[in-house]
């Protein structure tokens, strides 16, 4: 009998955007705490396969699945394949984000100089991606009549606002608001829904840019109470907690995992 209060009790987990960075670490954390299997999603199948192999080498069960979360048909196919390979999904982690799988070349221009053709990749993955995944997973969660967990990774850009990231921040704020409504709707089914808001986090994709200018990096983190970049493990620890029964009386909340960049009551 496990004494691990974070043990997932055999729940199958689906983690989107898990081929690298924060998503990868979340997948590894869930696999190492009693998950019945982890579906590792990524837009690039090879990345997903590499993480799934890491999990299998550590003695866990994993399935790699390619999908573009901004495409509802692709998401429905992903969920069907996951459940055929691992069983019913009990934990959904909406981690896929950033500027989308194929961001427009003008994505860094001021938003008022662009239009929907530029904005849509960001809104697609960060807002519609969450809607698509939740809508595809929820019917199975309700049918099982067992506790379920939905977790969405947002950004402090959606809480605090961030110059130059207006579309991204708006999409993340929309996802957070959607999750609060989901929490109210699904609570009677023993399904919780929570957000994790992250700030500057060091991953293989951001490390080179983050450390290219040490003076600028020091200035950035002078505004943080804990003066260091976040690590994928910081986020994965909170995701594991929210996926476990240790958080069974917590829903509709947004947890900042941000080194004190912004504070919440």
Steps between C-alpha positions, in 0.01 A plus 500: 500500500644835391555774758552753221223761534577605143444151361264513202341166575538365149337794320599533135630847412511693173753784490498728196813665370704252702784438257727751671536752781229533763270245336772237493566544872131482584472173307802357684362608838158344440656178373712467814207542740266216426349597168345215306675637194587837348407607150774734381366737237703728278457661160828326407464124551874441540511724807204320652658161429824604674317597820282189490816291475645681805192400696516138383871476583416616855243221532187698416238458231480757221350562160619764252232671293528778244224762478448869435287605797357794307326253266195335658506195272867442579423527872209256485723253315772547764258428784364190325852366437605572859203317648551205265867476604483578873136500611263775614660839561481616863738798485525762226783753505460777242862605466538565125547870445748768403428655159369186332656226293552722194506863617459770240828679409345830614410369845742740677367813329266729701158338496330811358719469191379146437170314498332161548731331253781567749304466824327171421792263563543641851128501579461158340745314723456697824121540501334274245751226582373494857134504388566219253678273746254553783200443273653175371592361842204607717237254366722206599573650842128541570415153372758336729340653811844517659704800616671687217752781477537774239801731525585786264838671487449871446738793540538801721460691173132410538483626860737795504515602137822518302607759246538341157305189601148640484354223283680226692395646835142540383486138385642377831254715696218355289616147575508577872147639493380199306650269762317681780172435320598137442569463873150618588337280238689178574538515877194282554674229295808496730704670228723787607636768268790729591763722338871545558634843405871502429752780448849491343598134494829357378462218250727371222303723261548818707833447678728640228294816454452541874873488578628688196508829693583442871443867591154497345422170670599643838279803440202282406526288813552797728120526481454146629491418870688175432766634268550217258328363190234240553586141419272240338508308828343796681197483273488120493486487881181708501351305209558175687331639811196613301482163322500308828235443766694734727319781313155341488329798674666760277341616176454812291829648620806652335830427672792732415825304480712801427765574761284781637495700177135572572309425818152360555267519799 
